[in-house]
Amino acid sequence: MISDTGLHVDPSKPATRDLCRAWVALALLPVAFVVAMVVGEGLITMLGYESGAEDPVPVGPALLASIPALLILIAPGIAAVFYSRRAYRADGRDANVPAWIGGLAVVLVVALNVPAFIVGR
């Protein structure tokens, strides 16, 4: 026999919270872009190379600067996918939209930056 204690958990509240977090993560994409640019340029400068110089930066220092910047840049997209999928599992309504946008943003950022790094060598 199952007794009802009167405690009911509304499944839409965690889903709504996660969906809001996914949209906030997407809204932080421009901020992440600026922070990634500052971090990348700052690391190149701290390593003793001038950004925009005629001589290309060697591969090692370029990777040391670009990998953290790329991780900063894709973090909001990954967070949007994570929270959106969690909201979708909890509620299922319209929660895939930020996941698709965040996933597409991550794919585009990687697809544009990795070949540019390789071709620029």
C-alpha positions in Angstrom: 0.0 0.0 0.0 1.4 3.4 -1.0 0.5 6.4 1.1 0.6 9.9 -0.1 2.6 12.2 2.2 1.4 15.4 0.5 4.9 16.2 -0.7 4.9 16.7 -4.4 7.9 17.6 -6.5 7.0 19.7 -9.5 9.2 18.3 -12.3 9.0 21.5 -14.3 10.9 23.6 -11.7 14.3 22.0 -12.1 13.7 21.8 -15.9 12.9 25.5 -16.0 16.0 26.4 -13.9 18.2 24.3 -16.2 16.6 25.8 -19.3 17.2 29.3 -18.0 20.8 28.4 -17.3 21.2 27.1 -20.8 19.9 30.4 -22.2 22.2 32.4 -19.9 25.1 30.3 -21.1 24.3 31.2 -24.7 24.0 34.9 -23.7 27.6 34.6 -22.3 29.0 33.6 -25.7 30.0 37.2 -26.7 31.5 37.7 -23.2 33.5 34.5 -23.7 34.7 35.7 -27.1 36.1 38.9 -25.6 37.7 37.0 -22.6 39.2 34.4 -25.0 40.7 37.1 -27.2 42.2 38.9 -24.1 43.6 35.6 -22.7 45.0 34.4 -26.0 46.7 37.7 -26.8 47.8 38.1 -23.2 49.4 34.6 -23.2 51.2 35.3 -26.5 52.5 38.6 -25.1 53.6 36.9 -21.8 55.5 34.3 -23.8 57.5 37.1 -25.4 55.9 37.2 -28.9 54.3 40.2 -30.5 50.8 39.6 -31.8 50.4 40.5 -35.5 54.1 40.5 -36.2 55.4 39.4 -39.6 57.2 36.4 -38.2 54.7 33.7 -37.2 54.7 32.5 -33.6 56.2 29.0 -33.2 53.8 26.1 -32.8 54.5 25.4 -29.2 53.8 28.9 -27.8 50.9 29.3 -30.3 49.3 26.2 -28.9 50.0 27.3 -25.3 48.0 30.5 -26.0 45.3 29.2 -28.3 44.2 26.1 -26.4 43.1 27.9 -23.2 41.5 30.6 -25.4 39.6 28.0 -27.4 38.4 26.3 -24.2 37.2 29.6 -22.8 35.4 30.3 -26.1 33.6 26.9 -26.2 32.7 26.7 -22.5 29.3 28.5 -22.8 28.3 26.4 -25.7 29.1 23.2 -23.8 27.3 24.5 -20.8 24.2 25.3 -22.9 24.2 21.8 -24.3 24.6 20.3 -20.8 21.8 22.3 -19.2 19.5 22.1 -22.2 19.8 18.3 -22.4 19.2 18.1 -18.6 16.1 20.2 -18.9 14.9 18.1 -21.8 15.2 14.9 -19.8 13.3 16.5 -16.9 10.5 18.2 -18.9 11.0 17.6 -22.6 9.3 20.8 -23.9 11.3 23.2 -26.1 14.5 22.5 -24.3 16.5 21.3 -27.4 16.7 24.8 -28.9 19.6 26.1 -26.7 21.3 22.7 -27.1 21.3 23.0 -30.9 22.4 26.6 -30.8 25.2 25.9 -28.3 26.3 22.8 -30.1 26.4 24.6 -33.4 28.4 27.4 -31.8 31.0 25.0 -30.5 31.3 23.2 -33.9 31.6 26.5 -35.7 34.2 27.9 -33.4 36.3 24.7 -33.6 35.7 24.4 -37.4 36.9 28.0 -38.0 39.8 28.1 -35.5 41.6 24.8 -36.0 41.9 25.1 -39.8 43.0 28.7 -39.5 45.7 27.6 -37.1 46.9 24.8 -39.4 46.8 27.0 -42.6 48.5 29.9 -40.8 51.6 27.7 -40.2 
